[in-house]
């Protein structure tokens, strides 16, 4: 599905300077911050501005613009799939490091940091693992050792090259699950119990003393009722508090930031309060998978500007809410988009009933949308006394 005719072309922004201080403004050539890349504008705040990367698109010689923008606009990269277990170890004991290593090499060449995603998740597991547990050939004791071995092998392989690891991803249920009371969910909780969360962090720390270790989840952008039985943010907060009390080496909380314009979303103050409360535990925070999807109604698909424009405006507002909240907290270290162009977005392939899309900051022709411009404006027009220098996070022992 092509969206190029739906979205009015924005003003192209060329990344002309390597840093904000390289070329001083003069009377004849005033400084124009709008000509800077997102990564360079974020640098002023000590913030890392990143993207998830589709490595197939990155390697596509017929689509050089993708590689150009991935390298110039962003200061961190995340592998969209190549560091997930089914990709790294499709056959037991045999690792395929090449695609992930290629992304890390790309990051090194472009002076970028890497977010590792993900060590422990209940999705995208290799068939040999899930089938072995299902048929009883892999028992509980062996499963725990397999998990430990996997974390150790992966973190050791990338040691010194990963800034932040998503150690455990999406371990907590949603209020619409069964049972409705929030609980630890998924394959690992079912077979190993909730203690696997603490184990995973300890094993990751043993393999790399210097990487920052994050718990990552969705729908934790702001607090709700404050009751951990139905407020996911409160549940995660109490989980993190308890892990810290046990001496578990958790360094940060990753809030994914997958939003949708059809929902009643958050205001900046509510999101900022959530980041502040996590920081009160001594934790760093990060937005790790930000996109804002919209329903592709018949009017949107027909090119009706009366339906398209409100969605683009709402999308820009949602991106801006998360960015402003991140800027408000010196402990918010990075802001990562889950893909930057509609041409390679995961959303249309996942959300099909009803269809959804237009979730990123560039359209399918790599033209920047209103959301891109608003992120730039937030980075340009924010500063002291309310936006303060980032507070570095030291890995916990």
N, C-alpha and C positions, 0 to 999 in steps of 0.2 A: 504494500500500500504506500503510495507516494503522497507526501504532505506538502510538497514544495509550493503549491499554489494557495495553500491555506494561510500562510504566514508571511506578512509583509516583511520585506528584507530590512534588516537593521543595518545601521552604519557599521561597516567593517572596521574592526579594531586590530591594527597591526602591532605585533610585539616588536618594538623597535629598539628597546633598551634592555640591557642585561640586568640593570638595577636602577633604582630611582635616582641615585646620585651620580650616575656615570656622566651625563651631559647636563651641565648647569643651564638654567634658563638665562636668556639675555633679553635686552629690550627688543631686539629684532626677531627673536625666536622664543616666545614665552613657553614656559613648561606646560605641557598638556598631559595631565595624568590619564585621560581617557585613552591615550595611545599605548598605555602599558598593558602587559598581560595580567591575567588574574594572579599568577604566581608572584609577579613582582610587586603588585599592589598589596598582596597579603604579606609579603616580606616586611613591609613597613611595620606591621603589627607583630612580627615574629610568628606568624601563623603559616602553616603549611596547607596549600590548596591543592587537592589531588583529584584523581579520577580512577575509576575501575577501567581496565583495559581489555578489549577483545583482541587476543593475540593473533587471530586469523586476519582481522582487519589491519592490525599493525603490520603484518607481513605481506599484505596485498599490494603488489606493485602498481596495480591499476587504480589504487585509491590513495595516492600519496598525501592528500590533505589530512587524512586521519592521523597518520604518523607525525606529520608536521605539528598539528595542534596538540597531540598527546605529549610531544616533547617540549613545546614552547609555552603552553598555557598553564602547565601544572608542575608543582614541585614534589608531589608524591604520586606513586602509582600503586594500584592494587590489582592482582590477577583476578579476573572475573571468575575463572574456573580452574586454572592450571595448578593451583595449590590445594585443591580439594582432594579428598582421599581417593575417590574413584579415578581421578586423573593421574595422581602421583603413583598409585600402587594398584593398577588394574588386575595384576596377577600377584598372588601372595608371595612376598619376598622379592619381587622384581619391581624396582622403581623406575619411572620414566621422568627424569629430571629435566630433560632438554627444554620443553616449552617454558617452564617456570624460570629456568636459568637464562633463557633468551630475554625474558622480560626484565630480569634483574640486570642483565648486561645493558639493555636499553636504558634503564634507569641510571645506571652508572655513567653511561655516555652522555646523558642529559642532566647530570648533576641533580638527580632526584633521589628521595628516600622511598623505601618500599614498605607498605603495610602488608603483612602476611595474612592471608585469608584462605583457609581457616583450619585449625588443628582438629577440633572436635565438633562435629555437627551430626544431627540424625539424618540429614539428607545427603544425597550424592555419595553414598558409601559404595564400595566395590561389591559386586555380586557374590564373590567368594566369601566375604565376611558375613553378609546378611543371610545367605543361604546356609552357611555352616552353623550359624546360631539357630536358624529355623529347624534344621534337621537334627540338631543335637550333637553334631560332630565337633562343635566348638562349645565348651562349657564355660561357666562363669569365671573360673580361675584363669583359664587360658585367654578368655576375652579380655580380662583386665590386663594381662601381660601383653597381648597384642596391641591394646591401646597405648600402653606405656612405651612399647617398642616403636610404634608409629610416631608418637610425639617426639621421642628421642631422636629417631632417624631424621625426621624432617627438620626439626630445629637445629640439629647438629649440622646437617647439610648446608643450611643457609646461615649458619652462625656468623655474626659480624656484618651481615648484609641486610638484615631486617630491622627496621626501626620499631615497629609495633606489630605484635602478633594478636590476632583474634584467636584466643586460646579456646574458649568455649562460646558457641554461637547458638542463640535461640533455645535455651534450655527451659524456658518458662512458658506455660500454657497461656491461653487467652480466655477471657470471660465467657466466650461463646463455645468453648470446647466442652467436652463431657469428661469428668464433672465440671460444673461451672466454677467451682472454687479453684483459684489459681494453684498450680502445683508444678513440680518438675515433670517434664514431658519427654517423649521420644525414646528412641532406641536405647540410648545409653542409660537413661534413668530407669527404664523398664528392666534392663538386664544387670545393671551394676548398682542401682540406687543413686541417690543424690550426691553421695560422697565422691563420685567421679569428678565433680567440678573442682573440688580442692586438689584432688590427685593430679588433675591435668595441669593446673598452674604450678604445682611443685615439680612435676616432671619437666615442664617447659623451662622453668628457671634453672634446674640442674643442667640442662643442655645448653643454655645461653644466659649467663649472668647479666648481660648488658641490654638485652631486648626489653622493651616495655610490653607488659602482658595485660591484655584487655579482655573483659567480658563484653560480648556484642549482642544486641537484640533490637527488635522493632517495637513500636508502640510504647516507648519509654521516653518520649520527648518532654512530657510534663506530668505532674502529679494529678490524680483524680480525687477520689474520696479519701485517700489516706489509709484505707483499709486493705491490708495485703491479701485479703481473700478475693478482692475484685479490682484492685488498683495495681496494675502490672509494674508501674514505676516504683511504687512503694514496696512491692515484693522484691524487685531487683535491688532496691536500696537496702533493704534489711538483709538480703542475701550477701551483698557486698560488705555490709557492716559486720556481719557474722564471720565472713571469711577473713576480714582484717583482724578481728578479735582473736581468731585462731592462728594468726601469724602466717596465713596463706599469702604468697607473694603476688597479689593482684595489684596492678599499677593503675588501671583505668577502666572506665566504662565507655563503651561505644554505643551511641544512639544512632540507629541506622538512618532514620529520617526519610523513610518511604511514605510520602504523603499523597493525598488525592484531593483535587479541587471540589469533588462532590461531597466532602465531609465538612463538618464544623470543626475546623482545625484550630491551632493554638495561637495565642498571642505571644509577643516577644517576652513579656514579663513572666509569663508562666513557664516558658522554656528556660529562661535565664534562671529562675528560681530552682528548677530541677538541677541545672548544672552546678549552681552554687551549693546545693545540698550534698551532691556527690563529692564536690571539692572539699566539703567539710569533713569528709571521711579520710582526707589525705590522698584522694584519687585524682588523676588526670581525667579529662573527658575528651571526646572527639565525636564529630558527626561523620559516619563511616560509609553510608550508602545512599546519599541524598538524591532523590528524584521526586517529581510531583506530577502524577499522571492525571489524565482527564478522560471522561467517558467520550467515546467517539460516536456521538448520536448521528442520526440521519442527516441533520442539519450540518454538523461538523464535516461529515464525509462528503456532503454536497458543496462544501465551500462557503457556507453561509457565515458572513463576517459577524452577524449579530450573535451567533453562537460561539464562534471561534474566539473573538476578541475577549469576551469575559473570562474564558478559560485561560487564555494567555496572561491576562491581568492577575487572575487568582493564583496561577502558577508562580508568577514573579513575586507576588506577595508572600507566598509560602516559603520560597527559597530565601527571601529576605528576612523573614522571621527567624529562621534557623541561623542565618549568618549573623544577624545582629545579636542574637542570644550568645552565640559563640564568641563574638568580639567582646561581649560584656564580661566574660569570665576569663581571667588570665590563665586558668587551668585547662581551657579548651585549646588543645594543641594543633588539631588538624580538622579540615573540612573537606570531605571527599564526595565527589559526585559519582553516582553509580552509572557511569557512562555519560558522555557529554553531547552526543548527537543522536537524533531520532533514527538516523540511518542504521545504527547498531544498538538499539535499545532492547532490553529484555522484555519490556512491558507488553507490547502487542502480542508476543508469543505466549505470555503467561496469563494475561487478563483478557479472556475472550468472551465471557458471558456476564455482563455486556462487554463489548470490545472497549479497550482503553489504550491510550497512547499519548503522544506529544508530551513526554515526561522529562525531557532533558533541556539543556540551555542553548543548544544549536538545532536548527532544523535539519532535514535530510540533505540539504545542499550546503551544509556547514555555515549557514547564515546565523549570526547570533540573534537570539530572541530577546524579548523584553526581560526575561529572567536573567539572562547574562548581563544585560546593562544594569539591572538593579543590584546584582551582586557587585559589580564594579563600583557603582555609586556608594554602596555600603562601605566598601574598602577604602574609597577615596575620602569620603566625608566623615568618617569616624576617627576619633582620636581622643587624647586626654581631655578632661580628667576621667571620663567614663570608660574609655578603652585603654587599658594599661598593658605594660609588657607581659608577654607569656611567662609563666612560671615553669621552668624545666622540671621534668619528673625523673627522679632517680629510680632505677630498677630496685625492687625490694628483694632482700635476701630471706 
